[in-house]
């Protein structure tokens, strides 16, 4: 296994791995079309970081994506690719119109007042089931942090669940992340924002 930057042509692979790893999460409920649009927009945005772990045949088996400039990141993605996002959201909403309301409520979430979002942010990290427990997640996280440093970031933040998530929280704490603050997203999902200073 080795880690390299993700290629633009691998947007569908990112979407498929995301769906497998996070099948019960909200973004996955928007469907593969939305996920492909999301990851394509991420790969095209200048501040994005996208690293993947690949097998001996160069097939993507996991990834870590985010940005070196967290402030306004998702707004930039949407404005640059508005038509593609609206088209994929419309497809998802045909079967479930409530998706639009939930998406709007999640987009409008605000950070704490003293959070200027002046950091890099890890937005998604996932590996296929066969790599669970192999150290691939830690390796991806370390490579993401190095890429953030290469983009002159001084800190990296991430968001994770507050409840029933002790193992993941402990993993991030072992990797040097501290709890920055907690907050609630629609529809009452309690979350931690965690942060690490890069040296």
C-alpha positions as MATLAB code, in Angstrom:
seq = 'XXXXXXXXXXXXXXXXXXXXXXXXXXXXXXXXXXXXXXXXXXXXXXXXXXXXXXXXXXXXXXXXXXXXXXXXXXXXXXXXXXXXXXXXXXXXXXXXXXXXXXXXXXXXXXXXXXXXXXXXXXXXXXXXXXXXXXXXXXXXXXXXXXXXXXXXXXXXXXXXXXXXXXXXXXXXXXXXXXXXXXXXXXXXXXXXXXXXXXX';
ca = [
       0.000    0.000    0.000;
       1.152    3.531   -0.732;
      -0.331    6.996   -0.475;
      -0.517    9.515   -3.305;
      -2.607   12.470   -4.405;
      -6.055   11.600   -5.755;
      -6.599   12.155   -9.482;
      -9.582   14.014  -10.937;
     -10.660   10.900  -12.849;
     -11.091    9.109   -9.495;
     -14.110   11.161   -8.407;
     -16.390    8.123   -8.860;
     -14.028    6.000   -6.751;
     -14.170    8.566   -3.947;
     -17.971    8.546   -4.132;
     -18.128    4.738   -4.027;
     -15.748    4.479   -1.052;
     -17.679    7.234    0.759;
     -20.972    5.366    0.187;
     -19.485    2.118    1.482;
     -17.887    3.696    4.557;
     -20.720    6.084    5.440;
     -23.824    4.366    4.086;
     -26.054    5.574    6.944;
     -24.851    9.201    6.831;
     -26.795   12.094    5.323;
     -24.516   12.829    2.356;
     -24.755    9.194    1.276;
     -28.556    9.499    1.241;
     -28.181   12.107   -1.521;
     -26.933    9.358   -3.822;
     -23.847    8.578   -5.879;
     -24.593   11.335   -8.405;
     -24.394   13.965   -5.656;
     -21.282   12.393   -4.139;
     -19.540   12.350   -7.533;
     -20.443   16.023   -8.031;
     -19.207   16.880   -4.548;
     -15.879   15.115   -4.898;
     -15.297   16.420   -8.426;
     -15.811   19.980   -7.136;
     -13.420   19.249   -4.279;
     -10.730   17.978   -6.638;
     -11.058   21.088   -8.809;
     -10.903   23.654   -5.979;
      -7.462   25.247   -5.529;
      -7.363   24.976   -1.731;
      -8.417   21.319   -1.645;
      -6.283   18.485   -0.335;
      -7.090   14.949   -1.484;
      -4.837   11.993   -0.732;
      -5.576    8.330   -1.330;
      -4.191    4.967   -0.306;
      -3.776    2.548   -3.209;
      -2.971   -1.130   -3.656;
      -0.240   -2.667   -5.813;
      -2.406   -2.135   -8.906;
      -2.878    1.578   -8.095;
      -6.551    1.052   -7.171;
      -7.918    3.495   -4.612;
      -8.774    1.804   -1.289;
      -9.262    4.833    0.939;
      -8.887    8.591    1.024;
      -8.696   11.762    3.082;
     -10.053   15.014    1.657;
     -10.400   18.551    2.905;
      -9.043   22.024    2.457;
      -6.091   24.156    3.458;
      -8.471   27.138    3.861;
     -11.584   26.163    5.822;
     -13.288   29.578    5.840;
     -15.892   29.697    3.071;
     -14.822   26.384    1.523;
     -18.238   24.868    0.856;
     -19.604   28.185   -0.344;
     -16.756   28.352   -2.883;
     -17.505   24.810   -4.043;
     -21.192   25.547   -4.529;
     -20.682   28.849   -6.339;
     -18.116   27.371   -8.718;
     -20.264   24.317   -9.529;
     -23.799   25.536   -8.798;
     -25.447   23.988  -11.859;
     -23.964   20.535  -11.229;
     -24.951   20.638   -7.558;
     -28.503   21.798   -8.284;
     -28.957   19.082  -10.914;
     -27.754   16.289   -8.607;
     -29.816   17.616   -5.659;
     -32.911   17.748   -7.877;
     -32.403   14.093   -8.827;
     -32.159   13.093   -5.166;
     -35.170   15.199   -4.190;
     -37.479   13.463   -6.667;
     -37.643   10.446   -4.372;
     -37.338   12.353   -1.110;
     -38.257   16.080   -1.114;
     -37.301   16.435    2.568;
     -33.658   16.184    1.472;
     -33.734   19.813    0.279;
     -34.852   21.091    3.691;
     -32.278   19.028    5.551;
     -29.496   20.071    3.182;
     -30.407   23.748    3.630;
     -30.429   23.380    7.407;
     -27.002   21.737    7.409;
     -25.475   24.276    5.005;
     -26.572   27.165    7.193;
     -24.783   25.902   10.305;
     -22.433   28.461   11.776;
     -19.224   27.964   13.748;
     -18.857   29.309   17.255;
     -18.430   33.090   17.301;
     -14.751   32.927   18.243;
     -14.003   30.334   15.518;
     -12.544   32.274   12.595;
     -11.974   29.008   10.651;
      -8.356   30.073   10.100;
      -7.159   26.508    9.740;
      -7.028   23.608    7.340;
      -9.905   21.172    7.715;
     -10.178   17.438    7.213;
     -13.699   16.926    5.848;
     -13.777   13.233    4.982;
     -11.577   10.240    5.712;
     -12.599    6.718    4.745;
     -11.145    3.307    3.932;
     -12.747    0.198    2.492;
     -13.703   -2.485    5.054;
     -10.741   -4.731    4.196;
      -8.350   -2.015    5.423;
     -10.001   -1.460    8.808;
      -7.453   -1.908   11.573;
      -4.513   -1.895    9.149;
      -3.209    1.563   10.079;
      -4.395    2.990    6.763;
      -6.543    5.636    8.472;
      -3.629    6.905   10.541;
      -1.352    6.944    7.504;
      -3.925    8.948    5.529;
      -4.364   11.403    8.387;
      -0.605   11.949    8.676;
      -0.269   12.497    4.931;
      -3.208   14.930    4.965;
      -1.527   16.893    7.768;
       1.741   17.012    5.807;
      -0.080   18.313    2.742;
      -1.761   20.952    4.928;
       1.666   22.041    6.179;
       2.861   22.206    2.569;
      -0.026   24.665    1.997;
       1.244   26.771    4.954;
      -1.532   25.704    7.349;
      -0.672   26.028   11.030;
      -3.603   23.981   12.357;
      -5.931   21.234   11.156;
      -9.522   20.831   12.367;
     -12.072   18.062   11.900;
     -15.608   17.257   12.991;
     -16.767   14.004   14.548;
     -19.785   12.693   16.433;
     -20.138   13.477   20.137;
     -22.274   10.471   21.142;
     -21.352    6.770   20.991;
     -18.056    7.600   19.304;
     -15.478    7.004   22.017;
     -13.146    4.877   19.878;
     -12.914    7.469   17.080;
     -12.501   10.372   19.517;
      -9.733    8.461   21.317;
      -8.032    7.785   17.961;
      -7.978   11.490   17.077;
      -6.778   12.429   20.563;
      -3.963    9.891   20.268;
      -3.032   11.575   16.969;
      -2.735   14.950   18.741;
      -6.205   16.457   18.297;
      -7.921   18.284   21.140;
     -11.589   19.110   21.574;
     -12.105   22.689   20.350;
     -15.854   22.942   21.032;
     -19.094   21.011   20.622;
     -22.163   21.994   18.615;
     -25.444   20.582   17.298;
     -26.429   20.174   13.651;
     -29.881   19.516   12.237;
     -31.776   17.412   13.216;
     -30.178   17.316   16.685;
     -26.858   15.621   15.895;
     -24.323   16.477   18.601;
     -20.801   16.988   17.210;
     -17.263   17.789   18.336;
     -14.967   20.150   16.480;
     -11.403   18.944   17.172;
      -8.193   20.733   16.308;
      -4.446   20.076   16.145;
      -1.525   22.479   15.934;
       0.987   21.455   13.278;
       4.667   21.731   14.173;
];
